[in-house]
Amino acid sequence: MKYDYLIIGQGLAGSILAYHLLKYGKIIAIIDERESFTASTVGAGLVNPITGPKMVKSWKSEILFPFLKDFYREIEIETDTKFFTERTIYRPFGSVEEQNDWYGRSSRINYQMFLKRICESGAHDSIVNDQFGGVEILGYVLNMALFIETMNKYLVSRCNYIETHFNEDDLEIGRESIKYHGIEAAKIIFCSGYHIRDSKYFGWTPLVPVKGELLNLKMNSDFETIYNRSCFIIPQGKGIYKAGSTYDRKDLTPVPTLVGKNEITKKLDALLKTDYEIMNHAAGIRPGTVTRKPLIGVHPEHRNLAIFNGMGTKGVSLAPFFGKQFTKYLEEDNNLDEEVDIKKYYSLYFKTHFSIGI
Ligand SMILES: Cc1cc2nc3c(=O)[nH]c(=O)nc-3n(C[C@H](O)[C@H](O)[C@H](O)COP(=O)(O)OP(=O)(O)OC[C@H]3O[C@@H](n4cnc5c(N)ncnc54)[C@H](O)[C@@H]3O)c2cc1C
């Protein structure tokens, strides 16, 4: 049997791209070695439209947000599993100036769609320090570990799913198809997260892996709001919360560290008023990029090799929209957003592969 696509990796990127391609009627094989701690199984799943220290509207959020909401809800219905929740994100202000700035922003149309309300001082002071008030934002949370597990069952029943390590050296690239250990497919798509940096086919793309650590906490207080200033606290139900995270570009071992734990608890102690107990501690490596935009497209020489990667810190919001766009690009030759298309980096490939010594 010849497959339309062989997908390497069933993290968030591979799961979502496979879903879109299946909806398109494509025949798919997937290889994933099911590592225990990946960005997708460890990630906090927060979908926040207004991010960063300066709290600016995140890239394309006005397009991505309506899309992702319908996308995850559709899979919830199809799989009869609840993994996606709407939540209020409360961001306490750090000063009176910040409060004034937010009163100004609240009149702007591109902020209005995400703003719930601006709160006076003390609105959430039973939980967090908010002496200058804060802003309530509309957000979502994806239970990432449950989503990956649900998608695993979904894909196992609809694709040829092979749980093993993919070894690039065994890949045979032909004109019309690729072959790997007896599997023949028209195209292969690499959704292998930060491991793509070791690929001889796509290692030239500007990937910047970023390690992240998270703590699972237990508290006596029970709240549903997400709190976010310097670090986030996300309710998981039954008095359990996720708190994080860290950003480390140097240590790329996917194991928790004392330094990471101390960094999170220091930020938590500045934000949170209630006591907490640390239940456990996890780490994963995000496939970040130089531009903080995904890396999507086809190989400059081998047109049957493609990549869907670089989801960085925002995979939950980026992957649904760009998964659909990439499917239409592959199947209908539709446009791919030039900000995500790896075409703009082709010169890096040619420089590293065809440089002629003078
Ligand atoms: C601590 C932390 C917190 C985060 N919080 C958020 C958040 O709140 N919101 C958000 O949107 N994003 C968050 N992220 C980022 C998010 O997790 C990523 O954007 C996303 O999970 C990336 O998915 P991926 O599929 O590209 O990569 P991965 O999750 O790394 O998946 C890659 C898959 O490929 C498989 N694979 C790789 N190489 C091979 C091989 N050779 N053979 C077989 N299989 C292979 C792996 O087993 C894995 O399953 C967070 C990440 C971390 C680490």
The ligand as an ORCA input file, in Angstrom:
! r2SCAN-3c Opt
* xyz 0 1
  C       7.159     23.631     30.279
  C       6.414     23.926     29.003
  C       5.250     24.674     29.067
  C       4.552     24.973     27.894
  N       3.387     25.668     28.000
  C       2.680     25.953     26.877
  C       1.458     26.656     26.975
  O       1.013     26.994     28.078
  N       0.799     26.939     25.820
  C       1.284     26.562     24.581
  O       0.633     26.854     23.569
  N       2.444     25.892     24.468
  C       3.142     25.587     25.578
  N       4.334     24.926     25.481
  C       4.862     24.668     24.138
  C       4.203     23.468     23.488
  O       4.307     22.403     24.356
  C       4.868     23.205     22.119
  O       4.656     24.300     21.259
  C       4.339     21.951     21.425
  O       4.057     20.930     22.321
  C       5.309     21.463     20.380
  O       4.792     20.289     19.815
  P       5.595     19.430     18.744
  O       4.687     18.353     18.316
  O       6.151     20.328     17.697
  O       6.872     18.849     19.513
  P       7.005     17.689     20.626
  O       6.013     17.838     21.686
  O       8.440     17.678     21.011
  O       6.645     16.357     19.850
  C       7.539     15.733     18.973
  C       7.151     14.276     18.847
  O       8.015     13.668     17.891
  C       8.467     12.429     18.379
  N       9.789     12.183     17.778
  C      10.806     13.076     17.640
  N      11.843     12.505     17.006
  C      11.479     11.226     16.738
  C      12.123     10.116     16.098
  N      13.359     10.199     15.577
  N      11.448      8.951     15.987
  C      10.206      8.823     16.483
  N       9.526      9.836     17.100
  C      10.172     11.015     17.217
  C       8.517     12.589     19.902
  O       8.380     11.334     20.542
  C       7.313     13.502     20.144
  O       6.144     12.756     20.401
  C       5.044     24.549     26.629
  C       6.187     23.768     26.577
  C       6.883     23.442     27.751
  C       8.108     22.592     27.673
*
